[in-house]
Amino acid sequence: MKNSWSAKIPRPVSAEAKAAVRAHLGELKTAVLHQLNTSLPWFRELPANQRSSLGEIAQQGLTTFADWFEHSESTVKASASGVLHSVFGNAPSELSRTVSLQQAVQLLRTVLQVVETQVPAIVAEPDKAAARYAVVFYSREIAFALAEVYARAAETRGSWDTRLEALLLDSILAGDRADEIRSRAAATGWKATHGITVMVGQPDQLEEPQLVAKLREIATRANLEILIGVLSDRLVIVLGAVRDVESDTKTIQRGFGDGPIVYGRIVDTLVDATISAQEALEGFSAAPAWPNAPRPVSASDLLPERALNGDQVARSALTRQIYRPLSRAGNSLLETVDVYTTTGGSLEATARQLFIHANTVRYRLKRVAELTGWDPTTPRDAYVLQVALMTGRLDTVLNPPEP
């Protein structure tokens, strides 16, 4: 059974028509270059070497058309890959770097318009139908070839971008030198200079390519920058341009699977994101100790669990942020927090044990909340304060203050 294209061939092209097209090839090339400079402003603005390169590609396209026209009996057996090799040769990557796909289509359309307009006028009347068919068939094949050029370039660029992103994420997690992180960030095109945080959780059940695509779509819709890495059973994400950390992390959580999701502090550079990443990773390891934690949860809200899990940074933070401010304020606040938390949060029991009025207990607890940011009357905050008192006392014994 003949294919539909071969059935439409009007008649074999005469030797005279083939010779005429070959004889006018120089004129066609001149006409194409003139048309490119006349109708495409962006072409005129390219550097001379790039204009020359693209001009050579356009002229090679005309030469390939002339070859096809001379062998019209086998034209229908030609393939897009054959056109790709004949027209573009080693130029696909250069073409895709020099001009956008839209510009390449405009360039190609200009070439084909010249061919379509002038070739039928070159040949005799009996060959005009065959010439028009050759132009149509050639246009189809060259379009497939162009699509292949840009598809292959996009695939190569996508693989390279993924590799660069993985290297940048590794540098952040490893705490590499600042210059190295900045260099890799520039290579990936990272632009965010504020609102950067690192999130850690379990990945969704999707295959990694689908998961990455899903997360990128979510981030794009939320106007967030994102770096993505799946490390064994952990999904690590660097978010940039965060405006509302609670809202934005909740948006991104749709890409995570079940289990805790922890995010680190907000920083302004990828160099400082190393700190956020360390907090998030430590928080994720300790998160099972707080089954009812919010999702996602800040690593700073997991200070007690992180300290109990051996995180010295969290332990130091509890001592520095809670114990020492209370200690500097006087023993009365430390004592009040200690008694209040160990008596089950009873104002009356605390007042009786300390021999003070209940209103005094209320005042002291309010003062504790003002100094530390943790409210003793809230069960979770009371637990944090209780652990902070323990770590602070231990740190004081191990590292007594200088006289």
Buried (B, 14 or more C-beta within 10 A) or exposed (E): EEEEEEEEBEEEBBEEBBEBBBEBBEEBBEBBBEBBBEBBEEBEEBEEEBBEBBBEBBBBBBBBBBEBBBEBEEBBEBEBEBBBBBBBEEBBBBBBEBBEBEBBBBBBBBBBBBBBEBBBEBBEEEBBBBBBBBBBBBBEBBBBBBBBBBEBBEEEEEEEEBEBBBBBBEBBBEBBEBEBBBBBBEBBEBEBEEBBBBBBBBBBEBEEEEBBBBBBEBBEEBEBBBBBBBBEEBBBBBBBBBEEBEEBBBBBBEBBBEEBBBBBBBBEBBBBBBBBBBBBBBBBBBBEEBEEBEBBBBBBBBBBBBBBBEBEBBBBBBBBBBBBBBBEBEEBBBBBBBBBBBBEBBBEBBBBBBEBEBEBBBEBBEBBBEBBEBBBBEEBBBBBBBBBBBBBBEBBEEEEEEE
